[in-house]
């Protein structure tokens, strides 16, 4: 039974999973934001939060733990000199996951994972971008949908009228032939 064993395996053995999460945690500390699959982002979130907690402690013991997990000295220095002081008054919840649609190719759900209160530009979805720019109403607003429905109805009507006139012409031609025969 898997009592108390709640960690996602991510389709990898333990060594590969640990290496993957170490690389991702290091990249997240250095870059503040990264795009990955939702499952990997959810697996990375507690690790990234724990590393910030070590950065907040600032002790030699915490620094050794961070060095044991992080890949580079740059990441550890940034963790203790920038991220730790930034979140000194915050009790947990240092990262957020923003859904980012699906990946082309295998349709995997993607997400951005980032540290909150960072100085990066805000990451928003394409739908939110359209809504904020006002183009959403132009594409999917009530008036736009009604106008598209009216255009479709007009096209359907003109197509039907063209078919009826073609049938009437055929009927007239057949009537003319019948009159000539008799």
N, C-alpha and C positions, 0 to 999 in steps of 0.2 A: 504494500500500500504506500501511497505517496503522502502520508500525513505530514504536514509542515513543510513539504517540499513544493514551493509555489513558484519556482523560477521558470521562465520560458526557456525552452531548449533551443529555439530558433533553427532547428534542423541541423545542428552541429554537435560534435562531441565537446567535452568540457574544455579541453585545451584550446580548440579553435574558437569556442564561444568566449572564453576569457580573453584571448588575443583580440578578437573582434571588438569586445566592449572596452578594452584598454585603449585601442586605437581610436574608437569613436569618442571616448571620454576625453582623451588628449586633444583631439580635433575640436571638440565642443569648447573646451577651456580656451584654446588659442583663438578660435574663430568666433565664438559666442553664439553661432547659429549653424545648423547643418540640416540638409534635407536627406531623409532616409525613409525606410518603410515604417508603417505605424507600429508593427510588432517590435522592431529594433528600437524605436524611440521609446516605447513603453518599458522595454527592458533596460534602457540606458538611464531613464529618469531617476530611479533611486540611487544609482551609482554616482551620477553627476551631483545630486543633492548631498550625498555623503561626502564627496570630495570638497564641496563648498563648506560643509560643517567642519572638516579638518582645517580648511583655510581660515575659518573664523577662530578656531582654537589657537592657532599660531604657535603651538608648542613644538619642541623638537620631536616629540613622539609623533605628533600629527604630521609633521613634515616628512618623517621617515616613512609613514604609511602612505603618504601621497607620492613620494618618490618610488615606492615599491609598485604602485599601480600606474602612475602616469609614465609616458614614454620619454618625455624630454624635460630638461631643466627649465626651458622657457615656459612650459605649461605649469610647472610647479611654482616658479617665481610669479607668474601671473595669478595663479590661484591664491597665493599668500599675500601678494602685494596689492592686488586689484580687487579680486572677487571677495575675499574674506572681509576686508574693510567695507566694501559696498553693501554687504548683507549682514553687518554686525547687529542691526536692530531687528532683523527679520527672523522669525522662528519657522524655518522650513518653507517649502514651496518655492524653490529658487528657479525652477525651470517650468516652461510651458510647452505644450504640444499643439501645433496648429495644423489642422488637416489641409492637405494640398492636392486633392484630387487623386487621380490614378496614373500609374506609370504606363507610358506607351510601350507596347511589346507584350508584357505579361499581365497588364491590368492590375498590378499590385497597388494597394492603397498606400499613398505616400503622405508624409507629414514633415513639417519643420519642427525641430526641437531647438529651443533657444533659452538662454538665461534671461529672466525678466529684468526690467530696468536697465537694459543695455542701451548703448548709444547708436545702434544700427537703425536704419530706416525700418518702419513698420512693415511686416510681411502680411499681406492680405490675399484672399483668394480672388480668382478671376471674376467670380460673380459679384463679390463686394466691390471690386474695382469698377465693374460696369455700373453698379448701382451708384457708387460715389460720383462717377463722371457724368451721370445723367443719361448715358446711352442705354441703360437698362429699360427706361420708359420708352425710348425710341424703338427698341427691339421687342420688348415683351410687355409693354404697357397696354392698358385696356384699349386705347385708341388705335395703337399699332396692330393689335390682334384683330380688332374689328375691321380695320382697313384691309388687312390681309385676307380676312374672310370674305369681304366684299369683292376684292380682286379675284379670288378663286371662284366665287359665284358668277361673276361677270364672264370669266373665261369659260366656265362650264356652260353658261347660257349661250355664248357665242358659238361654242363648239356644237351644242345641240341644234342651234338655228342653222348652222352650216350643214349639218347632217340632214336636217329636214328639207332644206332647199335642194340638196343633192338628190334626195329621194323624189322630191316633186319633179325635178328635171328628168329623172329616169322614167317616172310615171308618164310624163308628157311625151317623152320620146317613144315609149312603148305604145301609147294611145295613138300617136301619129303613124307608127308602123302598122298597127291594126287597121286604121282607117285606109291606109294605102293598099292593104292586102284585100279588103273586102270592098 
